[in-house]
Amino acid sequence: MAADAPDLKSQLLQTDDEYRQLATKHKELEDRLSELSHKPYLSDPEQVEQAQIKKRKLQLKDRMEDIVRRMRGQDGAHALTA
């Protein structure tokens, strides 16, 4: 049986270097986005940065989800052969 998503993500944070690096970068971008969102006004460069951060966060999240799906697939393959 495959692990549920929160357990699998916790496991990946401990065991998968790529997943951990992606999660760390995602958190850094989330923190910066939070800083920008608390400003009453964003300059033009800050607005561009905000848009770029949102796109990059989505890319990181997609890659992290790819890793989760890959691990679920491996768990499923192991369950079928066991």
Residue frames relative to the residue before (quaternion, step in Angstrom):
aa qw qx qy qz dx dy dz
M 1.0000 0.0000 0.0000 0.0000 0.00 0.00 0.00
A 0.4429 -0.7014 0.4947 0.2591 3.59 -0.91 0.90
A 0.5143 -0.6243 0.4913 0.3232 3.54 -1.15 0.68
D 0.4945 -0.6311 0.4835 0.3514 3.57 -1.12 0.54
A 0.7353 -0.4926 0.2566 0.3883 3.54 -1.24 0.58
P 0.6868 0.4675 -0.3355 0.4441 3.68 0.70 -0.86
D 0.6537 0.5029 -0.3202 0.4662 3.61 0.97 -0.80
L 0.6622 0.5050 -0.3047 0.4622 3.55 0.92 -0.89
K 0.6558 0.5023 -0.3175 0.4657 3.59 0.94 -0.82
S 0.6320 0.5178 -0.3286 0.4738 3.60 1.01 -0.75
Q 0.6433 0.5159 -0.3120 0.4719 3.55 1.00 -0.86
L 0.6650 0.5080 -0.3036 0.4555 3.58 0.92 -0.90
L 0.6150 0.5455 -0.3494 0.4496 3.60 1.02 -0.73
Q 0.7047 0.4548 -0.2587 0.4792 3.57 1.09 -0.68
T 0.8184 0.3274 -0.1209 0.4566 3.59 0.97 -0.82
D 0.7468 0.3793 -0.2058 0.5060 3.61 1.13 -0.50
D 0.3868 -0.7616 0.4751 0.2114 3.56 -0.42 1.26
E 0.6580 0.5113 -0.3234 0.4484 3.58 0.90 -0.88
Y 0.6558 0.5084 -0.3120 0.4628 3.58 0.89 -0.93
R 0.6553 0.5158 -0.3105 0.4562 3.59 0.93 -0.89
Q 0.6572 0.5021 -0.3111 0.4682 3.60 0.96 -0.84
L 0.6417 0.5158 -0.3176 0.4704 3.57 0.99 -0.83
A 0.6667 0.5054 -0.2989 0.4591 3.58 0.93 -0.90
T 0.6357 0.5263 -0.3223 0.4637 3.58 1.03 -0.80
K 0.6690 0.4883 -0.2945 0.4767 3.57 0.91 -0.92
H 0.6227 0.5419 -0.3321 0.4564 3.59 1.01 -0.84
K 0.6589 0.5038 -0.2997 0.4714 3.59 0.98 -0.87
E 0.6312 0.5280 -0.3327 0.4606 3.60 0.98 -0.79
L 0.6700 0.4861 -0.2931 0.4784 3.56 0.94 -0.89
E 0.6194 0.5368 -0.3371 0.4632 3.59 1.04 -0.76
D 0.6449 0.5177 -0.3143 0.4661 3.58 0.99 -0.84
R 0.6657 0.4898 -0.3051 0.4731 3.59 0.93 -0.87
L 0.6327 0.5259 -0.3257 0.4659 3.57 1.00 -0.80
S 0.6314 0.5277 -0.3224 0.4678 3.56 1.04 -0.76
E 0.6182 0.5369 -0.3359 0.4656 3.58 1.02 -0.81
L 0.6832 0.4884 -0.2871 0.4607 3.55 0.86 -0.97
S 0.6766 0.5134 -0.3059 0.4301 3.58 0.94 -0.82
H 0.6587 0.5071 -0.3122 0.4599 3.58 1.20 -0.40
K 0.5382 0.5995 -0.4103 0.4272 3.57 1.28 -0.06
P 0.4838 -0.6782 0.4629 0.3028 3.60 -0.94 0.78
Y 0.7899 0.0817 -0.0231 0.6073 3.57 1.18 -0.58
L 0.2020 -0.7671 0.5964 0.1223 3.56 -1.02 0.82
S 0.4342 -0.6656 0.5413 0.2747 3.54 -0.99 0.90
D 0.6953 -0.4546 0.3387 0.4418 3.57 -1.27 0.19
P 0.6739 0.4759 -0.3213 0.4649 3.64 0.83 -0.83
E 0.6407 0.5187 -0.3239 0.4642 3.60 1.05 -0.70
Q 0.6234 0.5247 -0.3414 0.4686 3.59 1.07 -0.67
V 0.6342 0.5086 -0.3179 0.4879 3.57 1.04 -0.80
E 0.6449 0.5228 -0.3139 0.4606 3.58 0.94 -0.90
Q 0.6379 0.5364 -0.3210 0.4498 3.57 0.96 -0.89
A 0.6666 0.4930 -0.2968 0.4737 3.59 0.91 -0.89
Q 0.6584 0.5066 -0.3082 0.4635 3.58 0.97 -0.85
I 0.6331 0.5289 -0.3272 0.4608 3.57 1.01 -0.80
K 0.6516 0.5190 -0.3216 0.4501 3.58 0.91 -0.87
K 0.6566 0.5001 -0.3071 0.4737 3.59 0.97 -0.84
R 0.6688 0.5009 -0.3014 0.4594 3.57 0.91 -0.91
K 0.6261 0.5346 -0.3374 0.4566 3.58 1.00 -0.80
L 0.6506 0.5085 -0.3182 0.4658 3.59 0.97 -0.81
Q 0.6298 0.5277 -0.3335 0.4622 3.59 1.01 -0.79
L 0.6636 0.5005 -0.3004 0.4679 3.56 0.94 -0.91
K 0.6509 0.5168 -0.3095 0.4620 3.57 0.94 -0.90
D 0.6368 0.5220 -0.3252 0.4650 3.60 0.96 -0.82
R 0.6640 0.4926 -0.3073 0.4712 3.60 0.92 -0.87
M 0.6353 0.5214 -0.3290 0.4651 3.59 0.99 -0.81
E 0.6625 0.4943 -0.3031 0.4742 3.58 0.97 -0.82
D 0.5836 0.5584 -0.3653 0.4628 3.60 1.12 -0.62
I 0.6570 0.5034 -0.3048 0.4713 3.57 0.95 -0.88
V 0.6391 0.5174 -0.3263 0.4663 3.60 0.96 -0.85
R 0.6616 0.5006 -0.3082 0.4655 3.60 0.91 -0.89
R 0.6298 0.5337 -0.3293 0.4583 3.57 1.00 -0.83
M 0.6749 0.4863 -0.2926 0.4716 3.58 0.93 -0.89
R 0.6244 0.5190 -0.3397 0.4748 3.59 1.03 -0.73
G 0.6380 0.5289 -0.3178 0.4607 3.55 1.02 -0.80
Q 0.6461 0.5037 -0.3155 0.4788 3.57 1.00 -0.77
D 0.6332 0.5199 -0.3258 0.4718 3.59 1.02 -0.82
G 0.6624 0.5080 -0.3024 0.4601 3.56 0.97 -0.85
A 0.6459 0.5120 -0.3154 0.4703 3.57 1.01 -0.80
H 0.6463 0.5051 -0.3192 0.4746 3.58 1.04 -0.75
A 0.6396 0.5266 -0.3295 0.4529 3.59 0.99 -0.78
L 0.6625 0.5117 -0.3108 0.4502 3.60 1.02 -0.78
T 0.7242 0.4308 -0.2445 0.4797 3.59 1.05 -0.73
A 0.5873 0.6042 -0.3646 0.3963 3.59 1.20 -0.32
